[in-house]
Amino acid sequence: MPKIRSHRGTKKRFRVTSTGKVMRRYAMQSHILEKKSAKRKRLFAGETVASPADVRRVRRSAPYL
């Protein structure tokens, strides 16, 4: 059985922890930053766990993450 190709965009946007959780970046941090508070922009810098609905889609598009 041949290997499945991983979606390149998915590989760049998500990572999997050692316990198997799928981590993602926060959205809304690329532009129009003047009106956003410093606290809000600071929180964008971190990562969060992807929602269960998205985890299934991520695992299918990048099976070897």
DSSP file (Angstrom, degrees, kcal/mol; ACC not computed):
  #  RESIDUE AA STRUCTURE BP1 BP2  ACC     N-H-->O    O-->H-N    N-H-->O    O-->H-N    TCO  KAPPA ALPHA  PHI   PSI    X-CA   Y-CA   Z-CA
    1    1 A M              0   0    0      0, 0.0     2,-0.0     0, 0.0     0, 0.0   0.000 360.0 360.0 360.0 127.1    0.0    0.0    0.0
    2    2 A P        -     0   0    0      0, 0.0     2,-0.1     0, 0.0     0, 0.0  -0.304 360.0 -99.2 -72.0 157.2    1.5    3.4   -1.0
    3    3 A K        -     0   0    0      1,-0.1     2,-0.4    -2,-0.0     0, 0.0  -0.382  35.2-118.2 -70.0 152.9    2.0    6.1    1.5
    4    4 A I        -     0   0    0     -2,-0.1     2,-0.3     1,-0.0    60,-0.1  -0.768  27.4-117.9 -92.5 138.1   -0.5    9.0    1.7
    5    5 A R        -     0   0    0     -2,-0.4     2,-0.3    58,-0.1    -1,-0.0  -0.564  25.2-128.6 -74.5 137.1    0.8   12.5    0.9
    6    6 A S        -     0   0    0     -2,-0.3     2,-0.4    56,-0.1    56,-0.3  -0.662  25.9-108.8 -83.3 141.0    0.4   15.0    3.7
    7    7 A H     >  -     0   0    0     54,-3.1     4,-1.9    -2,-0.3     3,-0.1  -0.580  25.6-146.3 -70.0 122.9   -1.3   18.3    2.9
    8    8 A R  H  > S+     0   0    0     -2,-0.4     4,-1.4     1,-0.2    -1,-0.2   0.869  95.3  52.0 -64.7 -38.4    1.6   20.8    3.0
    9    9 A G  H  > S+     0   0    0      1,-0.2     4,-1.3     2,-0.2    -1,-0.2   0.880 108.8  51.2 -65.0 -37.9   -0.6   23.7    4.4
   10   10 A T  H  > S+     0   0    0      1,-0.2     4,-1.8     2,-0.2     3,-0.3   0.899 106.2  54.6 -65.5 -40.9   -1.8   21.5    7.2
   11   11 A K  H  < S+     0   0    0     -4,-1.9    -1,-0.2     1,-0.2    -2,-0.2   0.851 110.2  47.2 -61.2 -34.0    1.7   20.5    8.2
   12   12 A K  H  < S+     0   0    0     -4,-1.4    -1,-0.2     1,-0.2    -2,-0.2   0.765 116.0  43.2 -78.7 -25.3    2.7   24.2    8.5
   13   13 A R  H  < S+     0   0    0     -4,-1.3    12,-0.6    -3,-0.3     2,-0.3   0.678 112.3  43.4 -98.1 -19.7   -0.4   25.2   10.5
   14   14 A F  E  <  -A   24   0A   0     -4,-1.8     2,-0.3    10,-0.1    10,-0.2  -0.884  54.4-170.9-128.3 156.3   -0.7   22.4   13.1
   15   15 A R  E     -A   23   0A   0      8,-1.6     8,-3.4    -2,-0.3     2,-0.5  -0.977  18.7-132.5-140.8 157.1    1.5   20.4   15.4
   16   16 A V  E     -A   22   0A   0     49,-0.5     6,-0.2    -2,-0.3     5,-0.0  -0.926  18.8-137.3-113.6 131.9    0.9   17.3   17.5
   17   17 A T    >   -     0   0    0      4,-2.6     3,-1.3    -2,-0.5    -1,-0.0  -0.225  32.8 -99.9 -77.5 173.2    2.0   17.1   21.1
   18   18 A S  T 3  S+     0   0    0      1,-0.3    -1,-0.1     2,-0.1    -2,-0.0   0.751 125.2  53.7 -67.2 -23.0    3.6   14.0   22.6
   19   19 A T  T 3  S-     0   0    0      2,-0.1    -1,-0.3     0, 0.0    -3,-0.0   0.482 123.9-103.6 -89.1  -2.9    0.2   13.1   24.2
   20   20 A G  S <  S+     0   0    0     -3,-1.3     2,-0.2     1,-0.3    -2,-0.1   0.478  70.8 143.7  99.8   2.8   -1.5   13.4   20.8
   21   21 A K        -     0   0    0      1,-0.1    -4,-2.6    -5,-0.0     2,-0.6  -0.525  48.3-129.5 -76.3 144.3   -3.3   16.7   21.1
   22   22 A V  E     -A   16   0A   0     -6,-0.2    28,-3.1    28,-0.2     2,-0.3  -0.850  26.0-159.9 -95.8 120.9   -3.5   18.8   17.9
   23   23 A M  E     -AB  15  49A   0     -8,-3.4    -8,-1.6    -2,-0.6     2,-0.3  -0.755  10.3-177.6-103.9 147.7   -2.3   22.4   18.6
   24   24 A R  E     -AB  14  48A   0     24,-2.9    24,-2.3    -2,-0.3     2,-0.2  -0.909  25.6-109.8-137.4 164.7   -3.1   25.4   16.5
   25   25 A R  E     - B   0  47A   0    -12,-0.6     2,-0.2    -2,-0.3    22,-0.2  -0.480  40.3-100.4 -86.5 163.6   -2.2   29.1   16.4
   26   26 A Y        -     0   0    0     18,-0.7     3,-0.3    20,-0.7     2,-0.1  -0.588  35.8-132.9 -81.4 149.4   -4.7   31.9   17.1
   27   27 A A  S    S+     0   0    0     -2,-0.2    -1,-0.1     1,-0.2     0, 0.0  -0.316  76.7  52.1 -90.0 178.9   -6.3   33.7   14.2
   28   28 A M  S    S+     0   0    0     -2,-0.1    -1,-0.2     1,-0.1    16,-0.1   0.729  75.2 107.5  69.8  28.0   -6.8   37.5   13.7
   29   29 A Q        +     0   0    0     -3,-0.3    -1,-0.1    15,-0.1     3,-0.1   0.314  54.3  77.8-116.8  10.2   -3.2   38.5   14.3
   30   30 A S  S    S-     0   0    0      1,-0.2     2,-0.3     2,-0.1     3,-0.1   0.822 100.4  -3.2 -93.6 -31.0   -1.9   39.4   10.8
   31   31 A H  S    S+     0   0    0      1,-0.2    -1,-0.2     2,-0.0     0, 0.0  -0.933 103.3  50.8-154.3 175.0   -3.4   42.9   10.2
   32   32 A I        +     0   0    0     -2,-0.3    -1,-0.2     1,-0.1     4,-0.2   0.950  62.1 149.9  53.9  54.4   -5.6   45.7   11.6
   33   33 A L    >   +     0   0    0      1,-0.2     3,-0.7     2,-0.1     8,-0.1   0.612  46.2  80.0 -92.2 -13.2   -3.7   45.5   14.9
   34   34 A E  T 3  S+     0   0    0      1,-0.2    -1,-0.2     3,-0.0    -2,-0.0   0.890  95.3  45.5 -62.3 -39.6   -4.0   49.2   15.9
   35   35 A K  T 3  S+     0   0    0     -3,-0.2     2,-0.3     2,-0.1    -1,-0.2   0.587  95.7  91.5 -82.9  -9.4   -7.6   48.7   17.3
   36   36 A K  S <  S-     0   0    0     -3,-0.7    -4,-0.0    -4,-0.2    -3,-0.0  -0.682  82.3-114.2 -88.5 139.9   -6.7   45.5   19.2
   37   37 A S     >  -     0   0    0     -2,-0.3     4,-2.3     1,-0.1     5,-0.2  -0.252  20.7-116.3 -70.1 159.0   -5.6   45.9   22.8
   38   38 A A  H  > S+     0   0    0      1,-0.2     4,-2.2     2,-0.2     5,-0.2   0.873 116.8  53.8 -62.6 -37.6   -2.1   44.9   23.8
   39   39 A K  H  > S+     0   0    0      2,-0.2     4,-2.0     1,-0.2    -1,-0.2   0.918 108.9  48.3 -62.8 -43.9   -3.5   42.2   26.1
   40   40 A R  H  > S+     0   0    0      1,-0.2     4,-1.2     2,-0.2    -2,-0.2   0.911 112.6  47.6 -63.9 -43.2   -5.5   40.7   23.1
   41   41 A K  H  X S+     0   0    0     -4,-2.3     4,-0.6     1,-0.2    -1,-0.2   0.861 109.5  54.4 -66.6 -35.4   -2.4   40.8   20.8
   42   42 A R  H >< S+     0   0    0     -4,-2.2     3,-1.0     1,-0.2     4,-0.3   0.891 106.1  51.7 -64.6 -40.3   -0.3   39.2   23.6
   43   43 A L  H >< S+     0   0    0     -4,-2.0     3,-1.1     1,-0.2    -1,-0.2   0.789  99.2  65.1 -69.2 -26.7   -2.7   36.3   23.9
   44   44 A F  H 3< S+     0   0    0     -4,-1.2   -18,-0.7     1,-0.2    -1,-0.2   0.756  88.2  71.2 -63.6 -23.5   -2.6   35.7   20.1
   45   45 A A  T << S+     0   0    0     -3,-1.0    -1,-0.2    -4,-0.6    -2,-0.2   0.746  90.8  70.7 -68.9 -23.2    1.1   34.8   20.5
   46   46 A G  S <  S-     0   0    0     -3,-1.1   -20,-0.7    -4,-0.3     2,-0.3   0.027  79.5-115.4 -82.8-168.1    0.3   31.5   22.2
   47   47 A E  E     -B   25   0A   0    -22,-0.2     2,-0.3   -24,-0.0   -22,-0.2  -0.861  22.2-165.0-124.8 161.1   -1.2   28.2   21.0
   48   48 A T  E     -B   24   0A   0    -24,-2.3   -24,-2.9    -2,-0.3     2,-0.3  -0.939  32.8 -89.7-141.8 164.7   -4.4   26.4   21.8
   49   49 A V  E     -B   23   0A   0     -2,-0.3   -26,-0.2   -26,-0.2     2,-0.1  -0.577  45.9-116.5 -76.7 135.7   -5.8   23.0   21.3
   50   50 A A        -     0   0    0    -28,-3.1   -28,-0.2    -2,-0.3    -1,-0.1  -0.376  37.3 -96.6 -69.2 150.6   -7.8   22.5   18.1
   51   51 A S    >>  -     0   0    0      1,-0.1     4,-1.9    -2,-0.1     3,-0.8  -0.314  31.0-113.9 -67.6 152.1  -11.5   21.7   18.4
   52   52 A P  H 3> S+     0   0    0      0, 0.0     4,-1.2     0, 0.0    -1,-0.1   0.829 116.7  57.8 -57.1 -32.9  -12.5   18.1   18.2
   53   53 A A  H 3> S+     0   0    0      1,-0.2     4,-0.7     2,-0.2    -3,-0.0   0.868 111.2  42.1 -65.5 -35.1  -14.3   18.7   14.9
   54   54 A D  H <> S+     0   0    0     -3,-0.8     4,-2.6     1,-0.2    -1,-0.2   0.783 102.1  68.7 -81.5 -27.7  -11.1   20.1   13.3
   55   55 A V  H  X S+     0   0    0     -4,-1.9     4,-2.6     1,-0.2     5,-0.2   0.907  98.6  50.7 -59.8 -42.9   -8.9   17.3   14.8
   56   56 A R  H  X S+     0   0    0     -4,-1.2     4,-1.6     1,-0.2    -1,-0.2   0.911 112.0  47.2 -61.7 -42.3  -10.4   14.7   12.6
   57   57 A R  H  X S+     0   0    0     -4,-0.7     4,-1.9     2,-0.2    -2,-0.2   0.891 112.5  49.8 -66.8 -39.8  -10.0   16.8    9.5
   58   58 A V  H  X S+     0   0    0     -4,-2.6     4,-2.0     1,-0.2    -2,-0.2   0.925 109.8  50.5 -65.1 -45.2   -6.3   17.6   10.4
   59   59 A R  H  < S+     0   0    0     -4,-2.6    -1,-0.2     1,-0.2    -2,-0.2   0.839 111.5  48.7 -64.3 -32.7   -5.4   13.9   11.0
   60   60 A R  H  < S+     0   0    0     -4,-1.6    -1,-0.2    -5,-0.2    -2,-0.2   0.870 114.0  44.6 -74.7 -36.0   -6.9   12.9    7.7
   61   61 A S  H  < S+     0   0    0     -4,-1.9   -54,-3.1     1,-0.3    -2,-0.2   0.740 128.7  26.2 -83.2 -21.0   -5.1   15.6    5.7
   62   62 A A    ><  +     0   0    0     -4,-2.0     3,-1.4   -56,-0.3    -1,-0.3  -0.629  68.5 169.9-137.7  79.0   -1.8   15.0    7.4
   63   63 A P  T 3  S+     0   0    0      0, 0.0    -1,-0.1     0, 0.0    -4,-0.1   0.688  75.1  52.3 -67.9 -18.4   -1.6   11.4    8.7
   64   64 A Y  T 3         0   0    0      1,-0.2    -5,-0.1   -60,-0.1   -58,-0.0   0.169 360.0 360.0-105.4  18.9    2.1   11.5    9.6
   65   65 A L    <         0   0    0     -3,-1.4   -49,-0.5    -6,-0.1    -1,-0.2   0.510 360.0 360.0 -63.7 360.0    2.1   14.6   11.8
